[in-house]
Amino acid sequence: MIVAAGSSCKKVDNYAAPNVTLKGVVKDASTGENIQTEQGSGTRIKLLEISWSSNPTPYYVSSYQDGTYSNTKLFAGKDVISAEGPFVPLVQVDNTGKTIVDKSQTVDLKEVTTVNFSVEPFLRIAWIGEPVINGDGTITAKFKFTRGTTDPNFQQNITDVSLFVNSNKYVGNNNYDNRYTPKVTYDGTAGNDLVGQTITLTTAGGPLPGKREYFLRVGARISYGLNYYNYTDVKTVAVP
Amino acid sequence: MKKYTYMILAVLLCWTTACKKLDTLPPSIVTDNDIFTNSAGIQAYMARMYSTLPIEDFRYSPQRGLNFFWIISPFSAVSGEALSRDQNGAMQESLTFDDRPTTWSLCYQLIRDANYFAENLPKYASNFTPAQVNAWLGEARFIRGATYFALVKRYGGVPIVDKVLQYPQQSIDELKIPRTSEEKVYDFIAADLDYAYTNLPESNQVGRANKYVAAGFKSRAMLYAGSIAKYNQISLVDGSGNRLCGIPAAKAVTYFKAAYDAAVLLESKYSLYKKSWAAGDKTAQYQNYVNLFFDATSSENVLVRQYHYPESVHGYDAYNVPRQLMGANGYSSEVNPTLNFVEMFDGIPKNADGTIKTTTGGKYDLYTNTVDLFANAEPRLRATVILPGDVFKGISVEIRRGIYTGSSAGGISPLLPAGSTAHYPADHIVQSANASQTPYKLPNGTTMNPAGLSGYFTGDGTCSVSGFSIRKNLVPDKPTSEVLENRSDQTWVEMRYAEVLLNRAEAAYELNSLGQNDKNYIQDAFTDINLIRERAGATLLTGAADLNNINVIRTERKKELGFENKTWWDLRRWRVIDKEQNSTIYRTLMPFYSANDGKYFFDARLDERNSRYTFDVRWYYEQIPQGEIQKSQNLIQNPGF
C-alpha cells in the first residue's frame, strides 16, 4: 500500500514555474510621451496565448499609472498582445464581426520580452506653468487639453475635467481626496469648445491642511466606450 | 448434513425471493410520474419555479443577491433614492456573496426547470384537458422569458438555451454555447411572452401569471430594449458579427412600439387603485396610496409575490422602521430617502432651481413643528416617505439634528456655506452621539433631548441619516413585538398597473420623438401621466404641450415607483446614471430646534457623512462570473472586466 502510494507521487506536476518577464510602455505615437493612466481601471495589456488554443481566454496585465507595465511571472509561449485604455482602440471590429483595424503584436514570450505600443490618445492634457499655492491656502493649476486623434469616430464630446488631489502619489479618478478635488462636468458640446484654451481650476473645500505634500493631476475624458480618463503627469506641491 | 443443506436452501430461498422486491424506487424520490400526472404535482412544480423567479423583491440586495434574508444594504441606497449606514456608495451586483450561487447560475437553473417542464408535460397530456396543458406551457414560457429578461438587463446578450441540455449524451464542446446578440435575446423574450399571452388564461392563481401579466412583462422588457437601442454607446461584437452588447439604433422604434402595444393590452383589465381615494381630499388620497400596497384585492396588482409567516418570510419591517420603533433585533432605519428624492414631489416650498426652500432673505424660515414645512405636500410623498414629525403607527416620528442655542435676533443665518460637506460648527449647537441622550435645558425651563428619538445621532448611524424615513411597504399596524427579522410577510407587488401606464407613456413619448405619428402618441402619454398624477394627488399637467421633455415622464416614474427596486435599472437603461453618480453626494434635510425662538428651522445640505457615489461605466454591462467562463470558454467577457 505504502509503496503504491509513494510511487504514485512520481507523477507530480513538475512544470517549471513561470519566469518570463513581459514589460513595455504605451506611448503617444505623435509626441513619444507615455500615455498617463490610472492603475487598475486604466490601461491594461491584453494577452491571448495562442500556443495551445485558437480561442484562448484573455489574460490582462494592468499598467502602472505612468503608462509602463511589467509582469515577471508569465509562462513562455506565443501570445497575441494588445492594449486597452484611453486611446484609439488597437483592435477594432465592425458590426459584422470583421476586424477592420488590428495593431496587436504576435510575440514569442521568453526570458525578458519588451513590447511597446504607439497609440493615439483621446485627449492630450498639458500643464501650463506650475500649480501655485494661493493666499487662502488653496492650490490653483492651469492646463489645456487638445484632441489626440484626428479620427472623428473618436472625437466624442468632452464630458469631465478634474484636478485630482491626493496625499500620495497614486492619484486619479480611482484614488483621490474628494474633499479638495474640484470636478467640472460639461453638457453637450460645451467641453469641446474649450479645446486648446487655458483652463484654470482651484482646489475645493477651503485651505489644504499644511506641513505636507500634495500630489496633483489633471484628468479629462470623452464619452466613448468605458469613458477612460486621460491624465497629465503627477505634480507634487509642498504646502508649508 | 441433510439438515444443513435444507438450512442453506431455506436461506437462499428467502434471500433470492426477497431480491425481487428490491427493484423499486425509494419512496422519497419524486419522479416525473408523480409530478406530471396530476394538477397538484403541476402546482408544486410551478410553486418552485415562481419562488425562484429572479425578481428584486423584499429579499434582494445588490450586496447579497437574490432571495436572501439579510437586507441591510438596501438597493435604494445604491440608486440615490436613499441613504443608509450600511450602503455608502454605488456598486454593481456582487458576483458572489459567501458561497451563494451567482445570479447567472440561478437564472440558468430556472431556465432548465422551465425547459424541462415544457418538454415533459406533453408526454403526460392525456391526464389533462388540452386547455390546461396549453395554459401551463404558456406559463413555463412566461417564466423562461422573465428569467431571460433578468439576464439580459444585467449582462447584455447571453447564451440562448431553449431545450434541456443533456450530459453526457451531448459532448462538452456542444454544451459550450456562446453568447448571442443582445437584440436576439430581447427578441427571444418577446417570442416567449407572446406565446405566454396566447396560451395563458384570463386569470390565474394569485402570484402566478395570466395572459396580461405576460403582456405587462413584455411592455417592460421591450421598453428596456428600446432604451438600449436609443441611448447605449457601448459595443461588443464577436467574431461572427453578433453584437453582444448594444442594439442598433434603428431598432428603437420597433421595440418602443412593441412596448406600447403590449401595455395597451392591459387597458380595462387593470386599473389604478382608488378604493378610498376622494377628489380634493389629501388625507383620503394619502391613505389610499398607503393601502394600495396591502390590499390583496387591489385592482392594480398585476403580479405579486406572496409571503406567509412562518414558512416564507422576509425582514423588511425590522430593517427599516424608524429608530424609535425599533424591534428586538436592534435593526432599524436602513432606508432613509434622500432630499433629492423628496424634492421631486409637489406641494413643498421650492426655490427657482427646484430645490427645497428653507430660507428667506438669507435667514432660515421658522416652523412650530417639523411637519409644518410639509403641510401641503403631495399625498403620494407622505405615503412613500415618513416626513419629520409625521405620524406612523400612531406615533409622531421625531427627527431632529440638534438644538441651536445661538442668538436668533434678526434671524438665523445658514450654519454652513452652500455646498459644504463639513460637520456643523460645535459652538451654539447641542447634539447627541447616540440614543442615550442628555436632555438640554431650554430657556423656558423645560428640557429637551438634543436629537429626535429617531435621530440624527452623530456617533452611530442607527438613525435617520437623511432627515427622512421610509414608509412605503412598511406594515402600518405591525406591533413592535413582531418587528423582527424573518417575521414580515407582506406581499411584494412586482408589477402594478401604474408601471404599465408609465411604460406606455414612456414608449409613446419616445415614439413621438422618433417621428412616429400613426397615433397621437403624445396625447396618449399625457393621459397616462395625468391618471398617475391624479391618483397621487399631484399637480396635473395642463396639456400635452407640458410634455416637452422626456424628464417629465422619467421623473414621474421615479416618484411613482420609488423604493420598489426599479429605479436603478431605469437610470441604467437610460444611460444617465454615470452622469448622475459622478463623485456625487446626495442631499439631506436636517431639522434644528432654535432654543431662543422655540421653533424649528431646516438646513438642506450635502450628506454630512460625505458618502460619494460614482457609477463605473463598465457596470452598464455587468461582469460575467469568471467561473462561468472557465466552464464554458466560448463566453466572451463584457468590456473592461
Chai-1 contact restraints between the chains, C-beta under 6 A:
chainA,res_idxA,chainB,res_idxB,connection_type,confidence,min_distance_angstrom,max_distance_angstrom,comment,restraint_id
A,T57,B,Q633,contact,1.0,0.0,6.0,A-B,restraint_1
A,V93,B,V237,contact,1.0,0.0,6.0,A-B,restraint_2
A,T96,B,G241,contact,1.0,0.0,6.0,A-B,restraint_3
A,G97,B,V237,contact,1.0,0.0,6.0,A-B,restraint_4
A,G97,B,D238,contact,1.0,0.0,6.0,A-B,restraint_5
A,G97,B,G239,contact,1.0,0.0,6.0,A-B,restraint_6
A,G97,B,S240,contact,1.0,0.0,6.0,A-B,restraint_7
A,G97,B,G241,contact,1.0,0.0,6.0,A-B,restraint_8
A,N178,B,S583,contact,1.0,0.0,6.0,A-B,restraint_9
A,N178,B,R612,contact,1.0,0.0,6.0,A-B,restraint_10
A,K183,B,S583,contact,1.0,0.0,6.0,A-B,restraint_11
A,L226,B,V617,contact,1.0,0.0,6.0,A-B,restraint_12
A,L226,B,R618,contact,1.0,0.0,6.0,A-B,restraint_13
A,L226,B,G640,contact,1.0,0.0,6.0,A-B,restraint_14
A,N227,B,V617,contact,1.0,0.0,6.0,A-B,restraint_15
